[in-house]
Amino acid sequence: MSLLVEYLRQFGRFQRNARLYLISNALSGMTLGIIQVLYNLYLVSLGYKTDFVGLVLFMTTVGAGLAIFPAGLCIDRFGSKAILIWASVAVGVAGTGQFLLRQPPFLLCSGFIAGVAGAFILVVNAPFLTQNSSSSERSLLFSFTIVVTLITTVLGELLGGVLPVWLRASTWLMGAWPAWLEAILAHQPEARAYQLSLLFAGLIAIPSFIPLFLLSNDRPNRVSERKDAIMRLEPPEKGRKLSMVNQVKQTLQRWRESDIRGLLYSPLVVLVLVQALIGFGAGLFIPYFNLYFVHFLGASPALFGTIDGGANALNAVLILVAPLLVLRIGRVNTVVITRLASLPVLLVISLVIFLPLIAPLYLLRQGLMDMGNGVFQAFSMEVIPHKRRGVANSIYQAAFYIANALATPIGGFLIARSGYRPVFLIAIVLYTVSVLMLWGRFGRGVGERLLVDVREQDRREEVLVK
């Protein structure tokens, strides 16, 4: 209880923008939870197989992967507030299309648009939190953001599990509707119950827009940019173009001067590879866990919603504990130990087909694997110099989501042809390699010393600018 009180006190100490962002995430978390539980089940209830479900998820992830870098450029140009508002609107419109338009081309197109818009929201996250926090509170804020979303996601998953049961019991909702509504609503009772539940999820996300409108406007000041360009005796547009050309030339020159081994050993490249391995492994099986429980193990949607909600609840508790663990053993050790501990649990899940055993193991696996996510996000930003963090975050997200996009249809295909065990085993191998890479590059105190060097470099650059 004292830990909860301390976190609530810390919430009051966060900067205003950070608090508003947390509130918006909390309000949209229930929607996320309902969709996580029901969307794949909805597609299967329409008669689609796991390979097509994988294709829809693939299109969503491809959209996210392709939009990662444009999103970073748009954030620099328009600011986080505008991006968050308009991207959220686009996600809402695309999500409505996914729930109402049941033909394959519409499902694939709306999934792609949802992925593009979701990428903008995703890319905003880390730079926005980094900008609106001090270095001393950053790990806590990243963890707090994840936990707030998880708590409300748990509520959404619990609601998502029972909502279709309630709706299907209503003879009015399952009965005949006006012709124009019948055209967009599913005809099968099970599919319609899922569809109405998903539409309800979209409606309860509307209040999450209010905190976004209250954010401080952080749109870049173009007047200041023009003044700076005049002081440099060059037109602003030309100055920006020359700057970009020079940056590319400098990057290519550094690559030519660096040996391949040194380049592959750089923090950015190692972290990108870690993200890609995690993204590929997760894409193989994470999107299909609800199908695994409901259609393979025989659990009801309500039971899966409860299990998944319990997993996220445990995840939230462990993420809150992670910053305390960081104080004792360091950032890298926290991430490596917790992720490594999750692998034997996943191995047991892949080998045993017994719901009463797999349910608690599912909670434990997710909690251990995700426990250090906030710490890892903060570390991956702080280990990169301040001026390159926006680009670095775009690269991280692109690596994860492109790998995830490639793996998701592969996972659906393997499950449809060979069952779930192969995808679990392949994911274990990929996760193991990612943990070994992280430890090999940043373990034994190397990562902590690198953070000190980067902070000192940023401090010197700030002094030179002043």
Secondary structure, DSSP 8 states (H G I E B T S, - for coil): -HHHHHHHHHHHHS-HHHHHHHHHHHHHHHHHHHHHHHHHHHHHHTT--HHHHHHHHHHHHHHHHHHHHHHHHHHHHH-HHHHHHHHHHHHHHHHHHHHH--SHHHHHHHHHHHHHHHHHHHHHHHHHHHHTS-TTTHHHHHHHHHHHHHHHHHHHHHHHHHHHHHHHT-HHHHS---HHHHTTS-SSHHHHHHHHHHHHHHHTTGGGHHHHHTS------HHHHHHHHHHTTS-HHHHHHHHHHHHHHHHHHHHHHS-HHHHHTSHHHHHHHHHHHHHHHHHHHGGGHHHIIIIIS---HHHHHHHHHHHHHHHHHHHHHHHHHHHHH-HHHHHHHHHHHHHHHHHHHHH---HHHHHHHHHHHHHHHHTTHHHHHHHHHHTS-GGGHHHHHHHHHHHHHHHHHHHHHHHHHHHHHH-SHHHHHHHHHHHHHHHHHHHHHHTTTHHHHHHHHHHHHHHHHHHHH-
